[in-house]
Amino acid sequence: TFAHMRNWMECVRKRKKPNADIRAGYNHSAALCMTIAAMFTGKRVTFNDTKQEVVIK
């Protein structure tokens, strides 16, 4: 969102901490990758936490 980008740019400029930490961003990105993989393949998708990869079943 625009607010997210604005927060990120402010943090870069002023060396502040962002509203969300890196782990929250990573989890959100992984969930989005899983959603896209499921939509394109029509298959069930899981996440292998050990290997840090999306698994299409």
N, CA, C and O atoms as a Maestro MAE file, in Angstrom:
{
 s_m_m2io_version
 :::
 2.0.0
}

f_m_ct {
 s_m_title
 :::
 protein
 m_atom[228] {
  # First column is atom index #
  i_m_mmod_type
  r_m_x_coord
  r_m_y_coord
  r_m_z_coord
  i_m_residue_number
  s_m_chain_name
  s_m_pdb_residue_name
  s_m_pdb_atom_name
  i_m_atomic_number
  :::
  1 25 0.832 -1.184 0.000 1 A "THR " " N  " 7
  2 3 0.000 0.000 0.000 1 A "THR " " CA " 6
  3 2 0.877 1.248 0.000 1 A "THR " " C  " 6
  4 15 2.082 1.193 0.246 1 A "THR " " O  " 8
  5 25 0.237 2.357 -0.281 2 A "PHE " " N  " 7
  6 3 0.964 3.625 -0.276 2 A "PHE " " CA " 6
  7 2 1.525 3.918 1.117 2 A "PHE " " C  " 6
  8 15 2.651 4.397 1.252 2 A "PHE " " O  " 8
  9 25 0.728 3.626 2.152 3 A "ALA " " N  " 7
  10 3 1.185 3.883 3.530 3 A "ALA " " CA " 6
  11 2 2.417 3.042 3.864 3 A "ALA " " C  " 6
  12 15 3.328 3.517 4.542 3 A "ALA " " O  " 8
  13 25 2.445 1.805 3.394 4 A "HIS " " N  " 7
  14 3 3.589 0.926 3.644 4 A "HIS " " CA " 6
  15 2 4.838 1.473 2.968 4 A "HIS " " C  " 6
  16 15 5.907 1.522 3.576 4 A "HIS " " O  " 8
  17 25 4.703 1.885 1.712 5 A "MET " " N  " 7
  18 3 5.854 2.444 0.993 5 A "MET " " CA " 6
  19 2 6.325 3.739 1.639 5 A "MET " " C  " 6
  20 15 7.528 3.982 1.733 5 A "MET " " O  " 8
  21 25 5.395 4.567 2.083 6 A "ARG " " N  " 7
  22 3 5.755 5.825 2.740 6 A "ARG " " CA " 6
  23 2 6.509 5.543 4.042 6 A "ARG " " C  " 6
  24 15 7.500 6.208 4.342 6 A "ARG " " O  " 8
  25 25 6.040 4.560 4.813 7 A "ASN " " N  " 7
  26 3 6.712 4.187 6.057 7 A "ASN " " CA " 6
  27 2 8.127 3.692 5.775 7 A "ASN " " C  " 6
  28 15 9.069 4.057 6.477 7 A "ASN " " O  " 8
  29 25 8.271 2.866 4.753 8 A "TRP " " N  " 7
  30 3 9.581 2.326 4.409 8 A "TRP " " CA " 6
  31 2 10.543 3.441 4.004 8 A "TRP " " C  " 6
  32 15 11.688 3.471 4.455 8 A "TRP " " O  " 8
  33 25 10.079 4.355 3.157 9 A "MET " " N  " 7
  34 3 10.937 5.461 2.720 9 A "MET " " CA " 6
  35 2 11.335 6.353 3.894 9 A "MET " " C  " 6
  36 15 12.474 6.815 3.963 9 A "MET " " O  " 8
  37 25 10.415 6.595 4.807 10 A "GLU " " N  " 7
  38 3 10.725 7.405 5.986 10 A "GLU " " CA " 6
  39 2 11.787 6.719 6.844 10 A "GLU " " C  " 6
  40 15 12.676 7.373 7.390 10 A "GLU " " O  " 8
  41 25 11.686 5.409 6.955 11 A "CYS " " N  " 7
  42 3 12.674 4.658 7.740 11 A "CYS " " CA " 6
  43 2 14.053 4.716 7.094 11 A "CYS " " C  " 6
  44 15 15.062 4.821 7.791 11 A "CYS " " O  " 8
  45 25 14.102 4.650 5.780 12 A "VAL " " N  " 7
  46 3 15.378 4.745 5.070 12 A "VAL " " CA " 6
  47 2 15.994 6.122 5.291 12 A "VAL " " C  " 6
  48 15 17.185 6.240 5.580 12 A "VAL " " O  " 8
  49 25 15.178 7.153 5.153 13 A "ARG " " N  " 7
  50 3 15.684 8.523 5.285 13 A "ARG " " CA " 6
  51 2 16.111 8.870 6.708 13 A "ARG " " C  " 6
  52 15 17.140 9.514 6.915 13 A "ARG " " O  " 8
  53 25 15.313 8.440 7.688 14 A "LYS " " N  " 7
  54 3 15.540 8.859 9.072 14 A "LYS " " CA " 6
  55 2 16.136 7.770 9.958 14 A "LYS " " C  " 6
  56 15 16.303 7.959 11.163 14 A "LYS " " O  " 8
  57 25 16.456 6.625 9.346 15 A "ARG " " N  " 7
  58 3 17.039 5.494 10.085 15 A "ARG " " CA " 6
  59 2 16.170 5.077 11.274 15 A "ARG " " C  " 6
  60 15 16.664 4.839 12.375 15 A "ARG " " O  " 8
  61 25 14.867 4.997 11.018 16 A "LYS " " N  " 7
  62 3 13.912 4.569 12.037 16 A "LYS " " CA " 6
  63 2 13.535 3.112 11.804 16 A "LYS " " C  " 6
  64 15 13.847 2.545 10.757 16 A "LYS " " O  " 8
  65 25 12.866 2.508 12.779 17 A "LYS " " N  " 7
  66 3 12.356 1.150 12.622 17 A "LYS " " CA " 6
  67 2 11.023 1.205 11.878 17 A "LYS " " C  " 6
  68 15 10.211 2.095 12.131 17 A "LYS " " O  " 8
  69 25 10.789 0.262 10.963 18 A "PRO " " N  " 7
  70 3 9.513 0.237 10.249 18 A "PRO " " CA " 6
  71 2 8.369 -0.235 11.152 18 A "PRO " " C  " 6
  72 15 8.594 -0.788 12.229 18 A "PRO " " O  " 8
  73 25 7.142 -0.002 10.688 19 A "ASN " " N  " 7
  74 3 5.964 -0.419 11.455 19 A "ASN " " CA " 6
  75 2 5.909 -1.934 11.636 19 A "ASN " " C  " 6
  76 15 5.482 -2.418 12.684 19 A "ASN " " O  " 8
  77 25 6.335 -2.681 10.626 20 A "ALA " " N  " 7
  78 3 6.338 -4.143 10.700 20 A "ALA " " CA " 6
  79 2 7.777 -4.633 10.597 20 A "ALA " " C  " 6
  80 15 8.588 -4.062 9.867 20 A "ALA " " O  " 8
  81 25 8.085 -5.696 11.333 21 A "ASP " " N  " 7
  82 3 9.449 -6.220 11.288 21 A "ASP " " CA " 6
  83 2 9.650 -7.103 10.051 21 A "ASP " " C  " 6
  84 15 8.695 -7.399 9.333 21 A "ASP " " O  " 8
  85 25 10.875 -7.512 9.814 22 A "ILE " " N  " 7
  86 3 11.229 -8.275 8.626 22 A "ILE " " CA " 6
  87 2 10.528 -9.624 8.595 22 A "ILE " " C  " 6
  88 15 10.169 -10.106 7.520 22 A "ILE " " O  " 8
  89 25 10.329 -10.239 9.748 23 A "ARG " " N  " 7
  90 3 9.662 -11.550 9.792 23 A "ARG " " CA " 6
  91 2 8.216 -11.448 9.311 23 A "ARG " " C  " 6
  92 15 7.735 -12.325 8.593 23 A "ARG " " O  " 8
  93 25 7.533 -10.392 9.700 24 A "ALA " " N  " 7
  94 3 6.150 -10.197 9.248 24 A "ALA " " CA " 6
  95 2 6.114 -10.020 7.733 24 A "ALA " " C  " 6
  96 15 5.236 -10.562 7.062 24 A "ALA " " O  " 8
  97 25 7.058 -9.269 7.199 25 A "GLY " " N  " 7
  98 3 7.137 -9.085 5.750 25 A "GLY " " CA " 6
  99 2 7.445 -10.381 5.021 25 A "GLY " " C  " 6
  100 15 6.880 -10.654 3.963 25 A "GLY " " O  " 8
  101 25 8.338 -11.176 5.585 26 A "TYR " " N  " 7
  102 3 8.693 -12.468 4.984 26 A "TYR " " CA " 6
  103 2 7.489 -13.394 4.971 26 A "TYR " " C  " 6
  104 15 7.198 -14.025 3.955 26 A "TYR " " O  " 8
  105 25 6.781 -13.479 6.105 27 A "ASN " " N  " 7
  106 3 5.607 -14.350 6.191 27 A "ASN " " CA " 6
  107 2 4.535 -13.927 5.194 27 A "ASN " " C  " 6
  108 15 3.898 -14.773 4.567 27 A "ASN " " O  " 8
  109 25 4.340 -12.639 5.050 28 A "HIS " " N  " 7
  110 3 3.352 -12.132 4.099 28 A "HIS " " CA " 6
  111 2 3.750 -12.490 2.670 28 A "HIS " " C  " 6
  112 15 2.902 -12.899 1.877 28 A "HIS " " O  " 8
  113 25 5.016 -12.343 2.339 29 A "SER " " N  " 7
  114 3 5.496 -12.674 0.994 29 A "SER " " CA " 6
  115 2 5.373 -14.167 0.705 29 A "SER " " C  " 6
  116 15 4.992 -14.557 -0.398 29 A "SER " " O  " 8
  117 25 5.693 -15.002 1.693 30 A "ALA " " N  " 7
  118 3 5.573 -16.453 1.512 30 A "ALA " " CA " 6
  119 2 4.116 -16.843 1.276 30 A "ALA " " C  " 6
  120 15 3.826 -17.674 0.414 30 A "ALA " " O  " 8
  121 25 3.202 -16.249 2.037 31 A "ALA " " N  " 7
  122 3 1.776 -16.539 1.860 31 A "ALA " " CA " 6
  123 2 1.301 -16.109 0.473 31 A "ALA " " C  " 6
  124 15 0.505 -16.806 -0.156 31 A "ALA " " O  " 8
  125 25 1.780 -14.981 0.004 32 A "LEU " " N  " 7
  126 3 1.407 -14.508 -1.329 32 A "LEU " " CA " 6
  127 2 1.940 -15.450 -2.406 32 A "LEU " " C  " 6
  128 15 1.225 -15.755 -3.361 32 A "LEU " " O  " 8
  129 25 3.173 -15.912 -2.271 33 A "CYS " " N  " 7
  130 3 3.745 -16.873 -3.226 33 A "CYS " " CA " 6
  131 2 2.940 -18.169 -3.243 33 A "CYS " " C  " 6
  132 15 2.713 -18.749 -4.304 33 A "CYS " " O  " 8
  133 25 2.512 -18.619 -2.067 34 A "MET " " N  " 7
  134 3 1.696 -19.831 -1.983 34 A "MET " " CA " 6
  135 2 0.354 -19.637 -2.678 34 A "MET " " C  " 6
  136 15 -0.113 -20.527 -3.389 34 A "MET " " O  " 8
  137 25 -0.259 -18.493 -2.476 35 A "THR " " N  " 7
  138 3 -1.549 -18.197 -3.098 35 A "THR " " CA " 6
  139 2 -1.439 -18.189 -4.616 35 A "THR " " C  " 6
  140 15 -2.273 -18.775 -5.306 35 A "THR " " O  " 8
  141 25 -0.421 -17.533 -5.131 36 A "ILE " " N  " 7
  142 3 -0.232 -17.451 -6.580 36 A "ILE " " CA " 6
  143 2 0.035 -18.834 -7.168 36 A "ILE " " C  " 6
  144 15 -0.511 -19.172 -8.218 36 A "ILE " " O  " 8
  145 25 0.868 -19.639 -6.503 37 A "ALA " " N  " 7
  146 3 1.157 -20.993 -6.982 37 A "ALA " " CA " 6
  147 2 -0.112 -21.837 -7.018 37 A "ALA " " C  " 6
  148 15 -0.333 -22.576 -7.978 37 A "ALA " " O  " 8
  149 25 -0.942 -21.739 -5.993 38 A "ALA " " N  " 7
  150 3 -2.191 -22.503 -5.947 38 A "ALA " " CA " 6
  151 2 -3.152 -22.053 -7.043 38 A "ALA " " C  " 6
  152 15 -3.809 -22.881 -7.674 38 A "ALA " " O  " 8
  153 25 -3.235 -20.757 -7.266 39 A "MET " " N  " 7
  154 3 -4.136 -20.237 -8.297 39 A "MET " " CA " 6
  155 2 -3.719 -20.694 -9.694 39 A "MET " " C  " 6
  156 15 -4.571 -21.072 -10.498 39 A "MET " " O  " 8
  157 25 -2.429 -20.663 -9.988 40 A "PHE " " N  " 7
  158 3 -1.966 -21.025 -11.322 40 A "PHE " " CA " 6
  159 2 -1.972 -22.528 -11.572 40 A "PHE " " C  " 6
  160 15 -2.186 -22.960 -12.705 40 A "PHE " " O  " 8
  161 25 -1.743 -23.331 -10.539 41 A "THR " " N  " 7
  162 3 -1.682 -24.784 -10.724 41 A "THR " " CA " 6
  163 2 -3.004 -25.473 -10.415 41 A "THR " " C  " 6
  164 15 -3.267 -26.562 -10.923 41 A "THR " " O  " 8
  165 25 -3.837 -24.850 -9.586 42 A "GLY " " N  " 7
  166 3 -5.076 -25.495 -9.158 42 A "GLY " " CA " 6
  167 2 -4.832 -26.611 -8.159 42 A "GLY " " C  " 6
  168 15 -5.721 -27.421 -7.896 42 A "GLY " " O  " 8
  169 25 -3.635 -26.656 -7.605 43 A "LYS " " N  " 7
  170 3 -3.264 -27.716 -6.661 43 A "LYS " " CA " 6
  171 2 -3.099 -27.156 -5.255 43 A "LYS " " C  " 6
  172 15 -3.013 -25.946 -5.046 43 A "LYS " " O  " 8
  173 25 -3.058 -28.083 -4.294 44 A "ARG " " N  " 7
  174 3 -2.825 -27.710 -2.899 44 A "ARG " " CA " 6
  175 2 -1.365 -27.311 -2.732 44 A "ARG " " C  " 6
  176 15 -0.470 -27.938 -3.300 44 A "ARG " " O  " 8
  177 25 -1.138 -26.276 -1.959 45 A "VAL " " N  " 7
  178 3 0.214 -25.760 -1.757 45 A "VAL " " CA " 6
  179 2 0.493 -25.676 -0.259 45 A "VAL " " C  " 6
  180 15 -0.354 -25.234 0.517 45 A "VAL " " O  " 8
  181 25 1.682 -26.103 0.134 46 A "THR " " N  " 7
  182 3 2.110 -25.990 1.530 46 A "THR " " CA " 6
  183 2 3.465 -25.288 1.560 46 A "THR " " C  " 6
  184 15 4.044 -24.967 0.522 46 A "THR " " O  " 8
  185 25 3.948 -25.062 2.767 47 A "PHE " " N  " 7
  186 3 5.247 -24.417 2.934 47 A "PHE " " CA " 6
  187 2 6.131 -25.307 3.783 47 A "PHE " " C  " 6
  188 15 5.755 -25.679 4.895 47 A "PHE " " O  " 8
  189 25 7.307 -25.654 3.267 48 A "ASN " " N  " 7
  190 3 8.281 -26.442 4.010 48 A "ASN " " CA " 6
  191 2 9.133 -25.467 4.814 48 A "ASN " " C  " 6
  192 15 9.987 -24.768 4.268 48 A "ASN " " O  " 8
  193 25 8.886 -25.434 6.113 49 A "ASP " " N  " 7
  194 3 9.570 -24.472 6.974 49 A "ASP " " CA " 6
  195 2 11.066 -24.759 7.085 49 A "ASP " " C  " 6
  196 15 11.870 -23.835 7.205 49 A "ASP " " O  " 8
  197 25 11.437 -26.036 7.045 50 A "THR " " N  " 7
  198 3 12.852 -26.402 7.154 50 A "THR " " CA " 6
  199 2 13.646 -25.924 5.939 50 A "THR " " C  " 6
  200 15 14.729 -25.356 6.075 50 A "THR " " O  " 8
  201 25 13.093 -26.162 4.753 51 A "LYS " " N  " 7
  202 3 13.770 -25.767 3.514 51 A "LYS " " CA " 6
  203 2 13.418 -24.353 3.072 51 A "LYS " " C  " 6
  204 15 14.033 -23.813 2.152 51 A "LYS " " O  " 8
  205 25 12.424 -23.753 3.731 52 A "GLN " " N  " 7
  206 3 11.967 -22.406 3.382 52 A "GLN " " CA " 6
  207 2 11.555 -22.338 1.910 52 A "GLN " " C  " 6
  208 15 12.006 -21.469 1.165 52 A "GLN " " O  " 8
  209 25 10.672 -23.291 1.501 53 A "GLU " " N  " 7
  210 3 10.218 -23.295 0.121 53 A "GLU " " CA " 6
  211 2 8.749 -23.674 0.014 53 A "GLU " " C  " 6
  212 15 8.202 -24.369 0.869 53 A "GLU " " O  " 8
  213 25 8.131 -23.203 -1.050 54 A "VAL " " N  " 7
  214 3 6.739 -23.514 -1.347 54 A "VAL " " CA " 6
  215 2 6.703 -24.888 -2.003 54 A "VAL " " C  " 6
  216 15 7.489 -25.172 -2.907 54 A "VAL " " O  " 8
  217 25 5.779 -25.749 -1.542 55 A "VAL " " N  " 7
  218 3 5.660 -27.109 -2.059 55 A "VAL " " CA " 6
  219 2 4.286 -27.264 -2.696 55 A "VAL " " C  " 6
  220 15 3.265 -27.053 -2.041 55 A "VAL " " O  " 8
  221 25 4.262 -27.633 -3.977 56 A "ILE " " N  " 7
  222 3 3.006 -27.861 -4.695 56 A "ILE " " CA " 6
  223 2 2.713 -29.349 -4.637 56 A "ILE " " C  " 6
  224 15 3.530 -30.162 -5.069 56 A "ILE " " O  " 8
  225 25 1.550 -29.710 -4.105 57 A "LYS " " N  " 7
  226 3 1.184 -31.128 -3.917 57 A "LYS " " CA " 6
  227 2 0.495 -31.679 -5.142 57 A "LYS " " C  " 6
  228 15 0.118 -32.851 -5.163 57 A "LYS " " O  " 8
  :::
 }
 m_bond[227] {
  # First column is bond index #
  i_m_from
  i_m_to
  i_m_order
  :::
  1 1 2 1
  2 2 3 1
  3 3 4 2
  4 3 5 1
  5 5 6 1
  6 6 7 1
  7 7 8 2
  8 7 9 1
  9 9 10 1
  10 10 11 1
  11 11 12 2
  12 11 13 1
  13 13 14 1
  14 14 15 1
  15 15 16 2
  16 15 17 1
  17 17 18 1
  18 18 19 1
  19 19 20 2
  20 19 21 1
  21 21 22 1
  22 22 23 1
  23 23 24 2
  24 23 25 1
  25 25 26 1
  26 26 27 1
  27 27 28 2
  28 27 29 1
  29 29 30 1
  30 30 31 1
  31 31 32 2
  32 31 33 1
  33 33 34 1
  34 34 35 1
  35 35 36 2
  36 35 37 1
  37 37 38 1
  38 38 39 1
  39 39 40 2
  40 39 41 1
  41 41 42 1
  42 42 43 1
  43 43 44 2
  44 43 45 1
  45 45 46 1
  46 46 47 1
  47 47 48 2
  48 47 49 1
  49 49 50 1
  50 50 51 1
  51 51 52 2
  52 51 53 1
  53 53 54 1
  54 54 55 1
  55 55 56 2
  56 55 57 1
  57 57 58 1
  58 58 59 1
  59 59 60 2
  60 59 61 1
  61 61 62 1
  62 62 63 1
  63 63 64 2
  64 63 65 1
  65 65 66 1
  66 66 67 1
  67 67 68 2
  68 67 69 1
  69 69 70 1
  70 70 71 1
  71 71 72 2
  72 71 73 1
  73 73 74 1
  74 74 75 1
  75 75 76 2
  76 75 77 1
  77 77 78 1
  78 78 79 1
  79 79 80 2
  80 79 81 1
  81 81 82 1
  82 82 83 1
  83 83 84 2
  84 83 85 1
  85 85 86 1
  86 86 87 1
  87 87 88 2
  88 87 89 1
  89 89 90 1
  90 90 91 1
  91 91 92 2
  92 91 93 1
  93 93 94 1
  94 94 95 1
  95 95 96 2
  96 95 97 1
  97 97 98 1
  98 98 99 1
  99 99 100 2
  100 99 101 1
  101 101 102 1
  102 102 103 1
  103 103 104 2
  104 103 105 1
  105 105 106 1
  106 106 107 1
  107 107 108 2
  108 107 109 1
  109 109 110 1
  110 110 111 1
  111 111 112 2
  112 111 113 1
  113 113 114 1
  114 114 115 1
  115 115 116 2
  116 115 117 1
  117 117 118 1
  118 118 119 1
  119 119 120 2
  120 119 121 1
  121 121 122 1
  122 122 123 1
  123 123 124 2
  124 123 125 1
  125 125 126 1
  126 126 127 1
  127 127 128 2
  128 127 129 1
  129 129 130 1
  130 130 131 1
  131 131 132 2
  132 131 133 1
  133 133 134 1
  134 134 135 1
  135 135 136 2
  136 135 137 1
  137 137 138 1
  138 138 139 1
  139 139 140 2
  140 139 141 1
  141 141 142 1
  142 142 143 1
  143 143 144 2
  144 143 145 1
  145 145 146 1
  146 146 147 1
  147 147 148 2
  148 147 149 1
  149 149 150 1
  150 150 151 1
  151 151 152 2
  152 151 153 1
  153 153 154 1
  154 154 155 1
  155 155 156 2
  156 155 157 1
  157 157 158 1
  158 158 159 1
  159 159 160 2
  160 159 161 1
  161 161 162 1
  162 162 163 1
  163 163 164 2
  164 163 165 1
  165 165 166 1
  166 166 167 1
  167 167 168 2
  168 167 169 1
  169 169 170 1
  170 170 171 1
  171 171 172 2
  172 171 173 1
  173 173 174 1
  174 174 175 1
  175 175 176 2
  176 175 177 1
  177 177 178 1
  178 178 179 1
  179 179 180 2
  180 179 181 1
  181 181 182 1
  182 182 183 1
  183 183 184 2
  184 183 185 1
  185 185 186 1
  186 186 187 1
  187 187 188 2
  188 187 189 1
  189 189 190 1
  190 190 191 1
  191 191 192 2
  192 191 193 1
  193 193 194 1
  194 194 195 1
  195 195 196 2
  196 195 197 1
  197 197 198 1
  198 198 199 1
  199 199 200 2
  200 199 201 1
  201 201 202 1
  202 202 203 1
  203 203 204 2
  204 203 205 1
  205 205 206 1
  206 206 207 1
  207 207 208 2
  208 207 209 1
  209 209 210 1
  210 210 211 1
  211 211 212 2
  212 211 213 1
  213 213 214 1
  214 214 215 1
  215 215 216 2
  216 215 217 1
  217 217 218 1
  218 218 219 1
  219 219 220 2
  220 219 221 1
  221 221 222 1
  222 222 223 1
  223 223 224 2
  224 223 225 1
  225 225 226 1
  226 226 227 1
  227 227 228 2
  :::
 }
}
